[in-house]
Amino acid sequence: MATLLDSLCVSRSSTPPSLSFSQKISASSVPLPSARRSSLKLSQFRGLKLTPISTTRFSSSPASRSRTARRGGRVVCEAQDTASGVTSITEANWQSLVLESESPVLVEFWAPWCGPCRMIHPIIDEIAQQYAGKMKCYKLNTDESPSVASQYGIRSIPTVIIFKNGEKKEAIIGAVPKSTLTTSIEKFC
Protein backbone atom coordinates (compact mmCIF):
# COMPACT_ATOMS: atom_id res chain seq x y z
CA MET A 1 0.00 0.00 0.00
CA ALA A 2 1.37 3.40 -0.97
CA THR A 3 0.36 6.58 0.81
CA LEU A 4 0.65 10.00 -0.76
CA LEU A 5 1.87 12.74 1.54
CA ASP A 6 0.27 15.89 0.20
CA SER A 7 2.59 18.45 1.77
CA LEU A 8 5.20 18.60 4.49
CA CYS A 9 6.65 21.64 6.25
CA VAL A 10 10.01 21.25 7.91
CA SER A 11 11.25 24.21 9.87
CA ARG A 12 14.92 25.02 10.01
CA SER A 13 16.48 25.36 13.42
CA SER A 14 19.75 26.81 14.60
CA THR A 15 20.87 23.46 15.97
CA PRO A 16 21.76 20.66 13.54
CA PRO A 17 19.50 17.59 13.58
CA SER A 18 20.60 14.50 15.42
CA LEU A 19 22.28 11.83 13.31
CA SER A 20 19.90 9.25 14.73
CA PHE A 21 16.78 11.04 13.45
CA SER A 22 14.16 8.42 12.76
CA GLN A 23 10.90 9.78 14.06
CA LYS A 24 7.59 8.16 13.19
CA ILE A 25 4.78 10.50 12.26
CA SER A 26 1.27 9.29 12.74
CA ALA A 27 -0.87 9.64 9.64
CA SER A 28 -3.68 10.92 11.85
CA SER A 29 -1.64 14.11 12.41
CA VAL A 30 -1.05 14.58 8.66
CA PRO A 31 -4.03 15.09 6.34
CA LEU A 32 -3.94 12.36 3.72
CA PRO A 33 -6.16 12.07 0.64
CA SER A 34 -7.40 8.63 1.60
CA ALA A 35 -9.35 7.63 4.68
CA ARG A 36 -6.78 5.00 5.61
CA ARG A 37 -4.46 5.85 8.49
CA SER A 38 -1.01 4.40 8.99
CA SER A 39 2.34 5.56 10.30
CA LEU A 40 5.06 6.95 8.07
CA LYS A 41 8.80 6.84 8.61
CA LEU A 42 10.76 9.74 7.18
CA SER A 43 14.38 9.42 6.12
CA GLN A 44 17.06 11.95 6.94
CA PHE A 45 18.38 14.12 4.09
CA ARG A 46 21.51 16.28 4.17
CA GLY A 47 22.35 18.90 1.55
CA LEU A 48 18.87 18.83 0.07
CA LYS A 49 16.06 21.33 0.33
CA LEU A 50 12.37 20.69 -0.23
CA THR A 51 10.65 23.46 -2.14
CA PRO A 52 6.88 23.44 -2.62
CA ILE A 53 5.45 23.57 -6.12
CA SER A 54 1.89 23.85 -7.23
CA THR A 55 0.92 23.10 -10.81
CA THR A 56 -2.34 22.92 -12.65
CA ARG A 57 -2.70 20.45 -15.49
CA PHE A 58 -5.38 19.99 -18.06
CA SER A 59 -6.01 16.57 -19.51
CA SER A 60 -5.17 16.36 -23.19
CA SER A 61 -7.75 13.69 -24.03
CA PRO A 62 -11.01 15.07 -25.46
CA ALA A 63 -13.08 12.60 -23.43
CA SER A 64 -11.90 13.96 -20.10
CA ARG A 65 -11.47 17.72 -20.11
CA SER A 66 -11.56 17.92 -16.34
CA ARG A 67 -9.11 20.18 -14.60
CA THR A 68 -6.87 18.45 -12.08
CA ALA A 69 -4.57 20.25 -9.69
CA ARG A 70 -1.50 18.55 -8.37
CA ARG A 71 0.43 19.68 -5.35
CA GLY A 72 3.75 18.31 -4.27
CA GLY A 73 7.33 19.29 -3.76
CA ARG A 74 10.60 19.03 -5.50
CA VAL A 75 14.00 18.32 -4.05
CA VAL A 76 16.71 20.81 -4.93
CA CYS A 77 20.40 20.18 -4.33
CA GLU A 78 22.09 23.13 -2.66
CA ALA A 79 25.65 22.20 -3.68
CA GLN A 80 27.60 25.32 -4.46
CA ASP A 81 30.91 24.86 -6.21
CA THR A 82 31.36 21.28 -7.36
CA ALA A 83 34.93 21.66 -8.62
CA SER A 84 36.44 23.09 -5.46
CA GLY A 85 39.92 21.59 -5.97
CA VAL A 86 40.59 23.48 -9.21
CA THR A 87 41.21 27.24 -9.21
CA SER A 88 38.84 29.43 -11.21
CA ILE A 89 40.35 31.92 -13.62
CA THR A 90 38.93 34.90 -15.51
CA GLU A 91 39.83 37.18 -18.38
CA ALA A 92 41.73 39.38 -15.91
CA ASN A 93 44.26 36.72 -14.89
CA TRP A 94 44.23 34.60 -18.08
CA GLN A 95 47.46 36.09 -19.46
CA SER A 96 49.52 35.63 -16.29
CA LEU A 97 48.22 32.20 -15.22
CA VAL A 98 47.86 30.43 -18.57
CA LEU A 99 49.82 32.11 -21.34
CA GLU A 100 52.87 33.08 -19.25
CA SER A 101 53.07 29.80 -17.31
CA GLU A 102 56.34 27.90 -17.52
CA SER A 103 54.64 24.54 -16.90
CA PRO A 104 51.87 22.95 -19.00
CA VAL A 105 48.36 24.18 -18.17
CA LEU A 106 45.04 22.37 -18.42
CA VAL A 107 41.97 24.64 -18.64
CA GLU A 108 38.40 23.38 -18.40
CA PHE A 109 35.89 25.66 -20.12
CA TRP A 110 32.55 25.19 -18.35
CA ALA A 111 29.30 26.85 -17.24
CA PRO A 112 27.22 26.33 -14.08
CA TRP A 113 24.12 25.24 -16.04
CA CYS A 114 26.00 22.51 -17.95
CA GLY A 115 25.24 18.96 -16.76
CA PRO A 116 28.22 17.26 -18.49
CA CYS A 117 30.48 19.92 -16.95
CA ARG A 118 29.40 18.81 -13.47
CA MET A 119 30.18 15.23 -14.49
CA ILE A 120 33.74 16.05 -15.51
CA HIS A 121 34.57 18.30 -12.48
CA PRO A 122 35.58 15.37 -10.22
CA ILE A 123 37.82 13.99 -12.98
CA ILE A 124 39.55 17.37 -13.37
CA ASP A 125 39.99 17.48 -9.56
CA GLU A 126 41.68 14.06 -9.64
CA ILE A 127 43.94 15.10 -12.51
CA ALA A 128 44.93 18.30 -10.66
CA GLN A 129 46.02 16.19 -7.67
CA GLN A 130 47.69 13.51 -9.80
CA TYR A 131 49.75 16.00 -11.83
CA ALA A 132 50.46 18.50 -9.03
CA GLY A 133 53.88 20.02 -9.64
CA LYS A 134 53.96 18.86 -13.29
CA MET A 135 50.90 20.69 -14.61
CA LYS A 136 48.59 23.47 -13.47
CA CYS A 137 44.83 22.96 -13.73
CA TYR A 138 42.27 25.76 -13.96
CA LYS A 139 38.62 26.20 -14.86
CA LEU A 140 37.11 29.10 -16.77
CA ASN A 141 33.39 29.92 -16.59
CA THR A 142 32.40 30.74 -20.18
CA ASP A 143 29.41 32.80 -18.99
CA GLU A 144 31.68 35.10 -16.98
CA SER A 145 34.56 35.23 -19.50
CA PRO A 146 33.01 34.94 -22.97
CA SER A 147 35.83 36.73 -24.82
CA VAL A 148 38.43 34.09 -23.85
CA ALA A 149 36.03 31.32 -24.86
CA SER A 150 35.39 32.93 -28.26
CA GLN A 151 39.11 33.63 -28.75
CA TYR A 152 39.77 29.88 -28.58
CA GLY A 153 36.68 28.87 -30.58
CA ILE A 154 34.80 27.22 -27.72
CA ARG A 155 31.43 26.23 -29.15
CA SER A 156 30.67 23.27 -26.91
CA ILE A 157 31.24 22.75 -23.21
CA PRO A 158 32.86 21.13 -21.41
CA THR A 159 36.00 21.66 -23.44
CA VAL A 160 39.42 20.95 -21.96
CA ILE A 161 42.41 22.65 -23.58
CA ILE A 162 46.05 21.89 -22.80
CA PHE A 163 48.47 24.79 -23.17
CA LYS A 164 52.27 24.62 -23.22
CA ASN A 165 54.52 27.68 -23.49
CA GLY A 166 51.42 29.83 -23.97
CA GLU A 167 50.25 27.89 -27.03
CA LYS A 168 47.14 25.76 -27.42
CA LYS A 169 48.37 22.20 -27.90
CA GLU A 170 45.29 20.00 -27.69
CA ALA A 171 41.54 20.31 -27.12
CA ILE A 172 39.23 17.61 -25.78
CA ILE A 173 35.50 18.26 -26.18
CA GLY A 174 32.79 16.72 -24.01
CA ALA A 175 32.61 14.75 -20.78
CA VAL A 176 35.25 12.15 -21.55
CA PRO A 177 36.71 9.45 -19.29
CA LYS A 178 39.80 10.14 -17.21
CA SER A 179 41.89 7.81 -19.41
CA THR A 180 41.24 10.02 -22.47
CA LEU A 181 42.43 13.12 -20.61
CA THR A 182 45.43 11.32 -19.13
CA THR A 183 46.54 10.11 -22.58
CA SER A 184 46.48 13.69 -23.90
CA ILE A 185 48.24 15.08 -20.81
CA GLU A 186 51.07 12.53 -21.00
CA LYS A 187 52.09 13.94 -24.40
CA PHE A 188 52.98 17.29 -22.81
CA CYS A 189 54.17 16.47 -19.26
N, C-alpha and C positions, 0 to 999 in steps of 0.2 A: 504494500500500500504506500503510495506517495502522497505527501501532504504539501500543498503550496503555501508558502509563507508570503503573504501579500506585501507587507512592508516591515522593516525592522529599523529602529533608531538606536544607534550606539553612541553614547556621549563620550567625548574625550575627557580624560582626567589628567591632572598634572603628575600623577604617579603611574609608572608603567604597570601593565597587567602582570599578574602572577604567571609564571611559566606553567603552572599546573592548572590553568583555567580549563575547566570542563564542567560547566554548570548546566544543569537540565532546566529547561523552561517548560512549564506546563502549558499545553495548548489552550487550556481554559483561560489563561491570562493574555493570549494572543488571538485576535479575531481571525478565524480561518474561514474560507469560503464554504467548506462543508460542515455538516453538523457533527461529524466524528471528532472526537477529542483524543489526543494521544500526547506523549511527551516527546520533545525534540532535543537533540543534543547538538550544540553548535561547536564547530571547530575553531581553533585559534588561528588568526591570520596576522602576519607581520609584514609591513611594507606595502600593504594594500589598503585602499580606501573605498568604501561603498558610497556611491553617489546615486541618489534617486533619479529615476527617469519616468516620464509619463508620456505615453504615445497613444494616439488614436489611429485605428486602422479601419479601413473599409474593405469589405469582402469584394473580391474581384469577380466572383461568379454572379451571373444575372439572377439566378434563382434565389440567392440569399443576399440581399442588399442591406442587411442589418448592420448597424454600427456597433463595433465592439471596442471597448477601451481596455487597454492592458497596462497595468502598473507593475513595476518591478524595480530592479536596481542593476547597476553595472559595476563591475570591479575595475578600478583604475590603479595601475602600478604607479607609485610615486618615486621611482628610481630617478635620480638626477643625472649624473654624468657617468655613463656606463664604461667609458674608456679612461678611467682615472689614472692609470699607470703611464699614459702617453701624454706628453706636453702639447697643449694647443698652441698653434701659431696663427698669426694674422698677417695682413699685408704690411703692417708696420715693421715687423721683425723678420719677414721673409728673407730679405737680402742677407742679413747678418747670420741667421741661423741655418739657412739652407744653401744659398749660393756661395757664401764665403766659408763654409765649413771645410775643414781639412780632412775629415773622415766621411765615408759614404753616409747618405741620409735617405731614410725611407719616410715618405709623406703619404698619409692616408687622406684623400679628399672625401668628405662625408657631409651629411646634413642630419639634423636631429629627427626629422620626419621619415628618414630612410630606414626601412626594416632590415634589408641586407647589410646596411652599415652597422647596425647594432649586433648583427650576427658575427661580423668580422672583428669587432672591437676586442673581444677576448683573445683572438689569435694575434692581433697586433701587440697587445699587452705581453703575451708570451714571447713574441719575437724580440720586443724591446728588452726583456730580461735576458733572453738567451744570447743576444748580440751586444749586450752592454759593454762598452769600451771599444768595440769594433765598428759599431754603426749607431747613429742617432736616429730615433724614431719620433715623428711628430704627426699631429693630425691638424687638418685645416678645414674649418666649417665653410663650405661653399656659399652658404647663405650670407655669412658675415664678410667674406672676402671674395666676391665674385670676379674681380679683375684678375686675381692670380689664377683662378680656375679657368677663365676664358683665355688667358695668356698661354696656358698649357693644353688647351683644347679639351677640357674636361666636359664631356657631354653625357656621361653616365656615372653614377656613383653607386657603390664605392669604387674609387679608382686609387690604386697604390702606385706611386712613382718612386723609382730609385734614382737618386742623384749622386754623382761623383765628380768632384772638382767643379761644382757649380753647373754641371751639364746633366740634362735628362738622359739617363741611360736605358731605362726599361719601364714600361707601364703595364700593370696588371689590372684588368677591369672586372668587376663583379666580386661577389663573396666566394672566394676560392678557398680550397683547403690549405692548411699550413704548409704542407709539402710543396705545393706550387710556389708559394712565396719563398720558402727556404731555398728551393732550387734557383730562383732568380737572384736571391741575395748572395748565395755562395759564389756567383760569378764576379762579384764586385768587392767582396770582403777578404 
